[in-house]
């Protein structure tokens, strides 16, 4: 092989390797997608994501204020306690750009999209935000954001449209340290965490299952899944909007006085298996207790149990899938 031919072959191989590496880097994690209306930094990819139809969220909107006399009372100068639909994405930015460049790009995009800045900080001004974004995040995040405050940038912003407020928390770092084996971060590379929380009258995705549909489902398959029973976040307290679904269960039981049911709680895979098992059991018990107390249904006709995350009906790698897995199931005894 001549040196010229060898050089040409070698160059082609190098180009193929670079191209393959670039393509692999650009691939998003399965089930992840950008939050509508917010553009990602060019060339970046989503490496982690998570979401919940309902979540509690604390949004820092002021600097960290240290209480010298009582350190335990140190806190952000201002913050907002929010509840709503949460989406979280973690992006990996290709080597080259600084956190300042990436952050400025996002800021321009947020302003163009009509967001109002509530609070903005960088470097020492963003002190202790690493603890906020380092502790809670998508599964697999580890300590990705926990120990890289030096070149950190942060913005909290909000936009209101059609009665829905969308809050954004954007945290950008140049990775320095932290254990994150699922991510395998590169020192000096930029990583972005984007949390969005929609608060307000979101479109109700609940489908009310009537008494006749409950009867039909039990006759057809011996079970039926209900998605109209909602609970407080990580609790077994039934939310008021669940009443129509409970009305229909009670109606079915009164129309079928000999029928006995198993009331089974199910969860998604967010959180530990033991926690979800206990939570699902407590929620099933709460449904039974409500039917007994509110509608005078005999407790002997209802048997509560929780199966936690053990019996998913859809993949847990997207919010749509997790929403299908969070359910109350009725089966015949």
N, C-alpha and C positions, 0 to 999 in steps of 0.2 A: 504494500500500500504506500503510495507516495505521500510525502509530508503535506502536500496541498490537499489531497483527498482526505487524509487523516484529520487535518484541521477542520475541513468542512463537516465531516462526520461528527467530530467532537463538539463543534459549535451547534449542530442540530440536536445532539443529545442534551447539551446544556439548556438549549431553548425549550426542549420538551419537558425537562425537569422543572424549570422555572414556571412554565405554563401550567404544569400539573399542580405544583405547589400553590400557585396563585388561585387556581380553580378551587382547590380544596379549601383554601382560606376563605374564599368568597361564599362557600356554601353555608346557609343558615341551618341551625339545628331544626330537626323535623318538628313540625307543629308550631314553629315560631313565625311571627310576622310583625311588621312595623305597625305602630299605633297610627291610625288614620290621620293624615294631614301633617305628620312630622317626618321629614326626610332624614335618613341616616347620613352620616359622613361618608363621602365617596370611598368605595373600596372596603368598607367595614362589613362585618358579618355578625349575625346574632348567634351568640354561643350559648346563652341560657335565656329562659323565659318562664314566666309564671303568670297566673291570673286567677281572680276569684270574682264571682258575681257580686259578693258582698264582703267587704272587709273594713276593719277599723284602721285608720292611718293617721299618724301624727306628722304634720308638715312643718318643719322649721322655717320661720319667716323672719328671723332675727339672729344676731350674733350670740355665741355662747357667752354667758356671764358667769364668772366663777365667784362663788361665795367663799371668801377666805375664812370666815369664822365658822361656817357650817358647810363644808364641801359637799355633803349629801344633798344640799338644797341648790347647788349650782344647776343652771338650766339655760335654755335659749331665751333671749330677751322677749321673743314672741313666737308663737306657734299656733297652728290650727289643728284641732281634733276633728277629723273628717270620717265619714262613712259613705261607702259607695262601691262602685265596680272598679276593681284594681287590676291593672296590667303592668307587668314588670319585664323589661328587656335588658340584657347585658350585651354590649357590643364590643368586639375586638377590632381595633383600628390597625391597619398595616403599619409597619415600621416607617418612620419618617416624620410625620406631623407631630407637633407638640400639643400638649393639653390646651394651651392657649389658642392655638389655631383651630382645633376641633371645637372648642367651646364657643369661639366667636362665630363659627359657621352655624352652630345650633342656635345661637342668639339671634342671628340675622333671620333664620328660618322661623323662629318663634314669633318674632315681631311681624314678619310678613304674614303669618297665619292669624294675626289678631290677638295674640296673648299679651296680657299685662303682667309685667314683672312685679312680684311681691317682695322679693329679696334676692340679692346677688352678692356673691363673695368669692374671694380667691386667696389661695395660700393661707397666711395666718388668719385672715378674716373668716376662713372656713373652718376654724379650729373646732374639733370634736364632731364634725359631721362624719368623719371616718368611722366613728362609733355607731352612728345611725345607719349608715349604709353598709357597714361591716358586719352588723349583727343579723339583720333581717333582709332576706333576698331570695331569689329563686334557688331551688334545690341544686346543690353542686357549686354554689358560689364560693363556699369556704371563706377564707380570709382575704379574698381578692382586693377588697376595698378598705380593709381594716388598718393597714400600716403604710399608707402612701399619701400622707397629707401635704407634702412639700409643694407639689405643683398642682394641687387639687383646685377645681373650679366648681361652683354650685349656683344654681338658680332655681327659685320657686316661682311659678307663673300660673295664671288662671285665665280662662276664656269662658264666656257664657254664650250659649246659643240654644234657642228653642227651649228655654227653661232648664237646661242642663249646664251645670258648671263643670268644666274639665280642669283639674289641677294637675300640674306637672312638677316633678322634682327631678332635676338633671344633675348628675354628679360625674365629673370627668377627672381622671387621675392619670399620672404617669407611674406605672407600677414600680414599686421599690422592694416590697417584702410582703410576706403573708402566705400561709399554707392553703393552696387551692389545687389539689391534685387532679380534679376533673377538668380544670381549665388549662393547667400547665402554662401560666402566664410568663411572659418574657420581660425581664427587667428593662425599664425605660420605655416600654411600649404603652400606648394609650388605650385605656379601657373606659367604657361609658356605661353608666347605669341610668336608665330612664324609667321612672315610675309615673303612671298616669292614673288618676282617680276621677271617675265620673260621678257627680253628685246631683241628684234631682230626680225628676219624673222620667226615668228611663223606660223604654218600651217594655211592657210587661210580657215576659216570655212564658208565663204560666198558662198552661192549658187545663181548664177545669174539667175534671172527669166526673160525669154525672152518676147518679145511683144506678141507672140502667146500664151505663157503660161499665161500671164496676161489676155488675151482675154478669154482663156479657163476657168480660175478660176472665172472670173466675170460671165461668162455664167452658170457655174456649181453651184456656191454658192452665187454669188452676191458680193463676196469680195475676196481679196487675200493679204496675208502678205508678205512683202518684208524685207529681212535681209541684203541686200547688200548696204544699205545707212547708212553711218557711220558719226558720229559727234565728234567734239572735246569734251573732258571730261567736263560734266556739262554745255555745251554750245550748241548753235544752229548753229554753224559753220560747214558746210558740208565738210567732208574730201575728198581729191582728188580721193581716191580709190573708191568713190561712183559713179564716172562718168559712168561706164558701165551700172549700174542699171538705172540711170537717162536717159541714151540714149535709153534704152528699153521702159521706160514709155513714152518718147516723141515719139518714133516710133509707139507705140500702139495708142497714141492720134492722130497722123497724119494719121494712117490707118483707124481710126474710127472718122472722123471729127465731127460727131454729138454727140459723147459720152461725157458726163459730169461726173466728178469724185469727190468724197469726199476723201481728203487726211488726214488720221487720224494718229496722233502720239501716241505711247504707250511707257511706261517705266516699269522698274521693281519696286520693293518696297523699294529700297535703297534710303533713304532720306525722307523728309516729303511729305505728300500728296499734299499740296498746291504748293510746289516747283516743284514736278514732273508734276503737271497739267500745270503749266506755261511753264515748259521746253518742254513738249510734244507739246503744242500749238505752241511755238516758232519754234520748229523743223519742224512741219508740214507746217508752214508758209514759212520757209526757202526753203523747197522742192518746194512749189508752186512758190515762187519768182524765183527760179532757172529755172524751166520749162518755165516760162513766159519770162525771160530775155535771157536765153541761146538758147531756141528752138522756140521762138516766138509763144508759145501756148497762146491762149486767156485766160485772167484771169477769164473771165466769165464761163469758163468750169471747173474751179477748186475751191473747197471750203475747206480750211484748218481748222482743229480743233484738239484739244488735249484731250485725255481721261486719261492721266497720268497712274496711277497704277490700275485704276478701272476695267479693263477688261483683266486679265491675261489669257493666254492660257496654262499655265503650273504652277506647284507649284513654289513659290519663295524661297524654302528652299535649293536650290542647284544652283551652277553657271550655269549649263546647263539649268535649268528652267528659271532663270533670263534672260539668253541670248535669249531664245525664246520669252520672254515678251517684250524685247526691240526691237521694230519693227515699220515700217511704213505700214499702212494698206490702201488699195485702195478699195472703194466701189462705186457702181453706185449711182448717184443722182436720 
